């Protein structure tokens, strides 16, 4: 499912145009991004949680050249699936 699919679904469900649906979806996505940038946890019941974790600096071997490279410390977003997603069969 793509963002455009979600826009079309929102527009159809709310009986609005695709342009209005796109505005709604963009507002939601932008607010989620702002929260993650601030380091906040996002929890959506029935789906899961998005959290920001700090990853320390690490040395790894480049698979193509075999040279050791240093990956700087960084913040990464992790998704933890909710109970309903963990039990998909």
C-alpha positions as YAML, in Angstrom:
chain: A
units: angstrom
residues:
- id: 1
  name: UNK
  ca: [0.00, 0.00, 0.00]
- id: 2
  name: UNK
  ca: [1.37, 3.39, -0.97]
- id: 3
  name: UNK
  ca: [0.68, 6.87, 0.31]
- id: 4
  name: UNK
  ca: [-1.50, 7.51, -2.75]
- id: 5
  name: UNK
  ca: [-3.55, 4.41, -1.91]
- id: 6
  name: UNK
  ca: [-4.10, 5.80, 1.58]
- id: 7
  name: UNK
  ca: [-5.06, 9.21, 0.15]
- id: 8
  name: UNK
  ca: [-7.63, 7.59, -2.12]
- id: 9
  name: UNK
  ca: [-9.02, 5.50, 0.73]
- id: 10
  name: UNK
  ca: [-9.34, 8.53, 3.05]
- id: 11
  name: UNK
  ca: [-10.97, 10.58, 0.29]
- id: 12
  name: UNK
  ca: [-13.45, 7.81, -0.48]
- id: 13
  name: UNK
  ca: [-14.30, 7.11, 3.19]
- id: 14
  name: UNK
  ca: [-14.77, 10.81, 4.04]
- id: 15
  name: UNK
  ca: [-16.49, 11.58, 0.75]
- id: 16
  name: UNK
  ca: [-14.01, 14.34, -0.13]
- id: 17
  name: UNK
  ca: [-11.80, 15.00, -3.14]
- id: 18
  name: UNK
  ca: [-8.40, 13.36, -3.54]
- id: 19
  name: UNK
  ca: [-6.78, 16.78, -3.02]
- id: 20
  name: UNK
  ca: [-8.52, 17.13, 0.34]
- id: 21
  name: UNK
  ca: [-7.63, 13.53, 1.20]
- id: 22
  name: UNK
  ca: [-3.99, 14.27, 0.39]
- id: 23
  name: UNK
  ca: [-4.04, 17.29, 2.69]
- id: 24
  name: UNK
  ca: [-5.42, 15.16, 5.53]
- id: 25
  name: UNK
  ca: [-2.85, 12.40, 5.04]
- id: 26
  name: UNK
  ca: [0.01, 14.93, 4.76]
- id: 27
  name: UNK
  ca: [-1.05, 16.59, 8.03]
- id: 28
  name: UNK
  ca: [-0.98, 13.24, 9.81]
- id: 29
  name: UNK
  ca: [2.37, 12.18, 8.33]
- id: 30
  name: UNK
  ca: [3.96, 15.57, 9.07]
- id: 31
  name: UNK
  ca: [2.80, 15.47, 12.70]
- id: 32
  name: UNK
  ca: [4.14, 11.93, 13.11]
- id: 33
  name: UNK
  ca: [7.50, 13.04, 11.68]
- id: 34
  name: UNK
  ca: [7.65, 16.08, 13.98]
- id: 35
  name: UNK
  ca: [7.01, 13.88, 17.01]
- id: 36
  name: UNK
  ca: [9.75, 11.44, 16.02]
- id: 37
  name: UNK
  ca: [12.24, 14.26, 15.41]
- id: 38
  name: UNK
  ca: [11.51, 15.49, 18.95]
- id: 39
  name: UNK
  ca: [12.27, 11.97, 20.21]
- id: 40
  name: UNK
  ca: [8.70, 11.19, 21.21]
- id: 41
  name: UNK
  ca: [7.20, 7.72, 21.05]
- id: 42
  name: UNK
  ca: [4.20, 7.20, 18.78]
- id: 43
  name: UNK
  ca: [1.76, 4.50, 19.78]
- id: 44
  name: UNK
  ca: [-1.12, 3.54, 17.50]
- id: 45
  name: UNK
  ca: [-3.39, 0.96, 19.11]
- id: 46
  name: UNK
  ca: [-3.92, -2.06, 16.89]
- id: 47
  name: UNK
  ca: [-0.86, -1.24, 14.76]
- id: 48
  name: UNK
  ca: [2.19, -0.72, 16.94]
- id: 49
  name: UNK
  ca: [4.70, 1.82, 18.21]
- id: 50
  name: UNK
  ca: [7.40, 3.92, 16.61]
- id: 51
  name: UNK
  ca: [10.32, 4.78, 18.86]
- id: 52
  name: UNK
  ca: [13.57, 6.69, 18.38]
- id: 53
  name: UNK
  ca: [16.67, 4.83, 19.54]
- id: 54
  name: UNK
  ca: [20.26, 6.00, 19.74]
- id: 55
  name: UNK
  ca: [22.76, 3.83, 17.93]
- id: 56
  name: UNK
  ca: [26.37, 4.15, 19.07]
- id: 57
  name: UNK
  ca: [29.33, 4.53, 16.73]
- id: 58
  name: UNK
  ca: [30.47, 1.18, 15.34]
- id: 59
  name: UNK
  ca: [33.12, -0.31, 13.12]
- id: 60
  name: UNK
  ca: [32.01, -2.65, 10.37]
- id: 61
  name: UNK
  ca: [33.57, -4.37, 7.39]
- id: 62
  name: UNK
  ca: [32.52, -3.09, 3.95]
- id: 63
  name: UNK
  ca: [31.25, -6.18, 2.10]
- id: 64
  name: UNK
  ca: [32.56, -5.09, -1.29]
- id: 65
  name: UNK
  ca: [36.07, -3.97, -0.38]
- id: 66
  name: UNK
  ca: [36.67, -5.73, 2.93]
- id: 67
  name: UNK
  ca: [37.88, -2.46, 4.49]
- id: 68
  name: UNK
  ca: [36.87, -1.49, 8.01]
- id: 69
  name: UNK
  ca: [34.56, 1.54, 8.01]
- id: 70
  name: UNK
  ca: [33.26, 3.60, 10.91]
- id: 71
  name: UNK
  ca: [29.55, 4.21, 11.10]
- id: 72
  name: UNK
  ca: [28.90, 7.36, 13.18]
- id: 73
  name: UNK
  ca: [26.47, 7.36, 16.08]
- id: 74
  name: UNK
  ca: [22.98, 8.25, 15.00]
- id: 75
  name: UNK
  ca: [19.33, 8.16, 15.92]
- id: 76
  name: UNK
  ca: [17.15, 5.60, 14.17]
- id: 77
  name: UNK
  ca: [13.41, 4.97, 14.12]
- id: 78
  name: UNK
  ca: [12.26, 1.53, 15.15]
- id: 79
  name: UNK
  ca: [8.81, 0.01, 14.72]
- id: 80
  name: UNK
  ca: [7.48, -2.39, 17.31]
- id: 81
  name: UNK
  ca: [4.43, -4.23, 15.96]
- id: 82
  name: UNK
  ca: [1.31, -4.39, 18.10]
- id: 83
  name: UNK
  ca: [-0.27, -7.57, 19.34]
- id: 84
  name: UNK
  ca: [-2.56, -7.86, 16.30]
- id: 85
  name: UNK
  ca: [0.37, -7.67, 13.86]
- id: 86
  name: UNK
  ca: [2.53, -10.13, 15.79]
- id: 87
  name: UNK
  ca: [-0.14, -12.79, 15.44]
- id: 88
  name: UNK
  ca: [-0.68, -12.56, 11.67]
- id: 89
  name: UNK
  ca: [-1.08, -16.02, 10.19]
...
